[in-house]
Amino acid sequence: MSGWQRTQPDVTRGGDVGGDIQVSAGWDARWQRRLADGTTALVTRTFYAATDDPFADRPRASYLECQTECLVCGDLRDPGGTEKWADYTYTRVPGASGRPDAAEARRAAQAAQAPTDREWSAKAPSWART
């Protein structure tokens, strides 16, 4: 069994993480796990509609993207202020509609899969592996 616990609420309004290509509100799903040294590992998956043409006069959503942030922090009340390490990956979400929107991004966040220990260990520095 994985030690990853989904934080509450299950889904929250995400930030502007997709830069120029993000064309809808983002929605987050987050998991946490305590590491052996007392720090906390966080994995946040933010879903949002994205465009292939961010510089068009009126960019249209053409796919759903997920930013996965892996972070180690010293205090869960202030993850960014106590950040010890972070890394990001961006992936297109397979099976999304041809014109995704914020509602589809929210549904994707609700259905998001928990991180696995293997996923974390592949990204995290050696001192933060589970």
One Martini backbone bead per residue (centre of mass of N, CA, C, O) as a GRO file, in nm:
protein
  130
    1MET     BB    1   0.098   0.035   0.020
    2SER     BB    2   0.056   0.360  -0.003
    3GLY     BB    3   0.151   0.678   0.163
    4TRP     BB    4  -0.053   0.838   0.004
    5GLN     BB    5  -0.239   1.144   0.067
    6ARG     BB    6  -0.520   1.302   0.019
    7THR     BB    7  -0.621   1.609   0.016
    8GLN     BB    8  -0.814   1.865   0.158
    9PRO     BB    9  -0.972   1.901  -0.075
   10ASP     BB   10  -0.975   1.714  -0.354
   11VAL     BB   11  -1.045   1.996  -0.504
   12THR     BB   12  -0.882   2.282  -0.648
   13ARG     BB   13  -0.802   2.584  -0.738
   14GLY     BB   14  -0.588   2.670  -0.971
   15GLY     BB   15  -0.343   2.808  -1.129
   16ASP     BB   16  -0.107   2.970  -1.342
   17VAL     BB   17   0.086   2.709  -1.505
   18GLY     BB   18   0.074   2.730  -1.847
   19GLY     BB   19   0.084   2.998  -1.945
   20ASP     BB   20   0.021   3.075  -2.273
   21ILE     BB   21  -0.150   2.791  -2.311
   22GLN     BB   22  -0.354   2.872  -2.104
   23VAL     BB   23  -0.743   2.875  -2.131
   24SER     BB   24  -0.808   2.788  -1.830
   25ALA     BB   25  -0.890   2.683  -1.557
   26GLY     BB   26  -0.747   2.533  -1.282
   27TRP     BB   27  -0.706   2.196  -1.136
   28ASP     BB   28  -0.648   2.034  -0.823
   29ALA     BB   29  -0.442   1.762  -0.703
   30ARG     BB   30  -0.337   1.629  -0.374
   31TRP     BB   31  -0.041   1.485  -0.224
   32GLN     BB   32   0.097   1.320   0.073
   33ARG     BB   33   0.426   1.262   0.244
   34ARG     BB   34   0.623   1.136   0.478
   35LEU     BB   35   0.952   1.160   0.555
   36ALA     BB   36   1.223   1.043   0.729
   37ASP     BB   37   1.328   1.358   0.791
   38GLY     BB   38   1.026   1.523   0.826
   39THR     BB   39   0.944   1.583   0.566
   40THR     BB   40   0.741   1.675   0.277
   41ALA     BB   41   0.564   1.524   0.024
   42LEU     BB   42   0.448   1.663  -0.291
   43VAL     BB   43   0.165   1.613  -0.517
   44THR     BB   44   0.065   1.809  -0.801
   45ARG     BB   45  -0.228   1.818  -1.008
   46THR     BB   46  -0.276   2.024  -1.298
   47PHE     BB   47  -0.565   2.112  -1.480
   48TYR     BB   48  -0.593   2.226  -1.834
   49ALA     BB   49  -0.658   2.415  -2.090
   50ALA     BB   50  -0.506   2.410  -2.420
   51THR     BB   51  -0.289   2.550  -2.675
   52ASP     BB   52  -0.128   2.561  -2.994
   53ASP     BB   53  -0.212   2.896  -3.024
   54PRO     BB   54  -0.124   3.154  -2.816
   55PHE     BB   55  -0.104   3.401  -3.057
   56ALA     BB   56  -0.378   3.430  -3.112
   57ASP     BB   57  -0.641   3.633  -3.089
   58ARG     BB   58  -0.825   3.352  -3.018
   59PRO     BB   59  -0.761   3.119  -2.827
   60ARG     BB   60  -0.800   2.764  -2.842
   61ALA     BB   61  -0.885   2.480  -2.726
   62SER     BB   62  -0.705   2.145  -2.788
   63TYR     BB   63  -0.618   2.050  -2.490
   64LEU     BB   64  -0.521   1.855  -2.214
   65GLU     BB   65  -0.337   1.944  -1.923
   66CYS     BB   66  -0.058   1.836  -1.703
   67GLN     BB   67   0.074   1.944  -1.402
   68THR     BB   68   0.353   1.808  -1.225
   69GLU     BB   69   0.427   1.853  -0.884
   70CYS     BB   70   0.732   1.813  -0.707
   71LEU     BB   71   0.770   1.835  -0.342
   72VAL     BB   72   0.975   1.964  -0.076
   73CYS     BB   73   0.892   2.027   0.271
   74GLY     BB   74   0.884   2.161   0.611
   75ASP     BB   75   0.582   2.308   0.577
   76LEU     BB   76   0.244   2.276   0.512
   77ARG     BB   77   0.163   2.584   0.564
   78ASP     BB   78   0.450   2.648   0.373
   79PRO     BB   79   0.569   2.517   0.104
   80GLY     BB   80   0.716   2.749  -0.054
   81GLY     BB   81   0.881   2.868   0.202
   82THR     BB   82   0.994   2.542   0.260
   83GLU     BB   83   1.146   2.470   0.018
   84LYS     BB   84   1.385   2.211  -0.103
   85TRP     BB   85   1.222   2.089  -0.361
   86ALA     BB   86   1.157   2.094  -0.728
   87ASP     BB   87   0.934   1.962  -0.991
   88TYR     BB   88   0.833   1.948  -1.346
   89THR     BB   89   0.555   1.824  -1.546
   90TYR     BB   90   0.425   1.779  -1.886
   91THR     BB   91   0.096   1.659  -2.000
   92ARG     BB   92  -0.106   1.501  -2.202
   93VAL     BB   93  -0.440   1.410  -2.202
   94PRO     BB   94  -0.585   1.133  -2.257
   95GLY     BB   95  -0.920   1.145  -2.391
   96ALA     BB   96  -0.987   1.417  -2.457
   97SER     BB   97  -1.143   1.652  -2.583
   98GLY     BB   98  -1.132   1.879  -2.851
   99ARG     BB   99  -1.275   2.106  -2.632
  100PRO     BB  100  -1.166   2.192  -2.364
  101ASP     BB  101  -1.242   2.277  -2.019
  102ALA     BB  102  -1.282   2.350  -1.691
  103ALA     BB  103  -1.471   2.109  -1.636
  104GLU     BB  104  -1.276   1.894  -1.744
  105ALA     BB  105  -1.046   1.963  -1.551
  106ARG     BB  106  -1.200   1.896  -1.292
  107ARG     BB  107  -1.258   1.599  -1.357
  108ALA     BB  108  -0.961   1.517  -1.381
  109ALA     BB  109  -0.887   1.586  -1.088
  110GLN     BB  110  -1.088   1.392  -0.952
  111ALA     BB  111  -0.954   1.132  -1.126
  112ALA     BB  112  -0.684   1.132  -1.022
  113GLN     BB  113  -0.389   0.981  -0.972
  114ALA     BB  114  -0.191   0.858  -0.765
  115PRO     BB  115   0.101   0.837  -0.663
  116THR     BB  116   0.395   0.664  -0.686
  117ASP     BB  117   0.685   0.549  -0.571
  118ARG     BB  118   0.814   0.529  -0.849
  119GLU     BB  119   0.760   0.814  -0.945
  120TRP     BB  120   0.907   0.960  -0.718
  121SER     BB  121   1.191   0.818  -0.744
  122ALA     BB  122   1.241   0.922  -1.043
  123LYS     BB  123   1.251   1.242  -0.942
  124ALA     BB  124   1.383   1.240  -0.682
  125PRO     BB  125   1.606   1.285  -0.474
  126SER     BB  126   1.781   1.066  -0.284
  127TRP     BB  127   1.701   1.208   0.001
  128ALA     BB  128   1.364   1.183  -0.096
  129ARG     BB  129   1.319   0.892  -0.092
  130THR     BB  130   1.101   0.610  -0.011
   0.00000   0.00000   0.00000
